Structures are given as C-alpha cells and as structure tokens.
Amino acid sequence: MITAQRGTKDILPDEILTWQVVQKKAAELFQKANYKEIRTPIFEATELFKRGVGDSTDIVNKEMYTFTVGNNENSITLRPENTAGVVRSYIEHNMDRLSPPVKLWYMGPMFRYERPQAGRQRQFHQIGLELFGIKEAAADVEVIIMATEFLKATGLNDLTVSLNSLGCPECRNKYKEEIKKAIKPYLNELCDDCKVRFEKNPLRMLDCKNEDCKKIFEKDEIKNVVLKDFICNECREHFEDVKKYLSAADVKFEIDKMLVRGLDYYTRTVFEVKSSSLGSQNAILGGGRYDGLVEMLGGKPTPAVGFALGVERLCSLIKKEEDKKLDYYIVSTETKEAVKLAVKLREKGYSADFDMQSRKFAKQLEKASKVALKAIILGEDEIKGGYYTVKDLTSGEQTKQTEI
C-alpha cells in the first residue's frame, strides 16, 4: 500500500471545514482593511531564499527542499516561507509604482525538511500578510493589530504581544560585537549551530532552542549585555511610537529582549502573539519589520512589515467546525425525477442530495435522517399528483407541497 510521505498529512473532510472557516475569516478581515490576496508559485529560484531568508538560518542550511532541473541545471527550491516570494513578486510586477501602502495577504503550503512531530510537518501551511511602503510606526501597529484581531476572530483570547526592537543595521553592529565579546569565553560550550551563528549572525544565538545554550545565555554577564538598550535614537523613537500606538489601541504587550525571531531579514520591530491559555508553547504567530529585504532582492529601498502563522497549529487550538446538514435529501426510486429535483433545488440555493442506487424507501430515509434537515419523498403518488411530501427529520412532521 502506498501511503502519504513522512512529514505530510491528508486534510480529511471532517477537518477541512475548520480550515475553510479560518481562510474565510482571514479573507473577510484582511479585505476589510484593504489587503489584497496574492498567490505566488510553490517553488522559486534557490538564490531567492539564500539571499532573502539568510544563509545563517537553519532553514537555508538544513531544511530546504532544493532540486536541480533542466539541462542548464537551474536550482529551484520549494518555498520554506512566503515573505521572500511575495517580495520577489512585488519587485517583478513594479508594485512600488502603486500608492503606498501596498497591502497583501496569502495562504498556502510551505515545505521544510525537519523531523516531523506534533504540529510540525514537512509540508505545512501558513497565513500571512505583508505591508510595503510605510516606514512610520503606524505600519508596525497596523500589522500587529491585524494579527491579534484575526486570532480573536478564530476564537482565541487572552492574547499578549511580545515585542522587541532589533534596531537598524548600523546601531545593531556594535551590539553584535558586544554580544560576541560576552559569549566568547563560553564558545566551546555552545552547540555546533551557535558556533556558526557566532561568526555569521550572533543575534540568532539568542533564538537557539538548545537547553545548554539557553543556560549559558542566562549568565549575568551575558544577560546584562542582552538587556542593554543598544538602539540608536531614531530606532528608539520608532519603538516608542510602536508602544504608544499599541497602548492607544488597547493591545496588551510585553517587552522581551531575548526575542530576535529566526530569520535574518528582520530590522527594528519584531513580535510574537501569545495566548496565556496555551501553557509553555504559547506563541501562535510571529512577524516584524524588514526594511532592507526589497533592496537586498534587487528592488528599490522599501520599508516593509508583516507576519505569518501556521494554519495546522491554529486549527488544533480552535473549536472544531461541525459538518452542517443538508437542507434536503430526496427519497425516491425514480432516479430521473430525483436528479431533476436535486438540480432544481441547488439552482434555488438549497443544499440537496439524492440516493443514486434506488434503494428501498426505508434505507433512503435512514440515510436522510443522518445527513439532512428535511426529506422530500417523491414516490409514484407524488409524481402522479404533482406534489412533494416533505418530512421534517427533527420533528417528524410531514406536509404536502406543490412547490419547494
């Protein structure tokens, strides 16, 4: 028997209703705020992710599905995240000519080669949005508000935003050197990944999930550097505006100096949204500002900010949608008449189905009671008399009707 590949999962009919509700809520909420849906290809040039996501990240180093195709040996990669692809599309289609802000949202599958575990698959799905063209803190706050409002719309409450500022590249360089100086005496005790990050991107060491590394970063001489207010005056003013606007919007937030996010392109504001009802693994989504990414990928300097969340994790946290019953189930041994009536009902906007095997009435009524609110009995007497017998499957009441 051929089965689904390890790290992939069928989304079955009893689960898909919840997914459809989540996507519908995303579309409704984001469109109200003038975000337009975008759908980018599932695979892109490998170079896009190496340059965009960063070659010091676990995604690029360990997790990408990369293939060489064609006679000219082009290297392509199944997208491990979608911000880089949306930025590529923004540049390619000259969206910088549009009046800012350019607001986009997406939902689709992503692919990362990692050890499958609960809530983490090799093919997974994300919903996200990106806002281009606005450098002011109002854009950061708009995106954070959209994130929290979306989670509330799906039924999640007790939300808190964890917030930090990574500063601009200029003010961050000195901070990186101070981090390296504080950590260097413990370099040999760090995991192999952190030893690489120490040279390529020291801030990413703070995002390490290795317990031994976490203990080292808790040492006072390192923690004092981590908690230091290193950002320049301009970045500080920007961050103060973010906090001020969030407070004005009654969005609960906390400052977390250890929050750096896992991707190289973030600048200034980074955030995660958490729910206190979820225990230790309480982060539901994350995002931040990435003002240098558009230029890095060949476009004009363009400020941008966005977020993404895992749909599988979200669907596991919210109330499961129950399948709605049909409006009508047609009970008849006259298949031709049943087909005609089913078409007529569907054209009128009703949900309807019928028995395709012309089974006995008792069997059909048994099926109808499980899947529909009402049964339309269409036997020989009904066809000759030009009427329908409609049975309410909740109350058992039957009526004769000439029209449905």
Helices and strands as residue ranges (DSSP letters): H 13-32, E 36-37, E 43-45, H 46-52, H 58-58, I 59-63, E 65-69, E 74-78, H 83-92, G 95-97, E 102-111, E 123-132, H 137-153, E 159-165, H 169-183, G 184-189, H 192-200, G 202-207, H 211-217, H 220-226, H 233-248, E 253-255, E 267-275, G 276-278, E 283-289, H 293-296, E 304-310, H 311-317, E 326-331, H 335-347, E 352-354, H 361-371, E 372-377, H 380-385, E 388-392, E 398-401
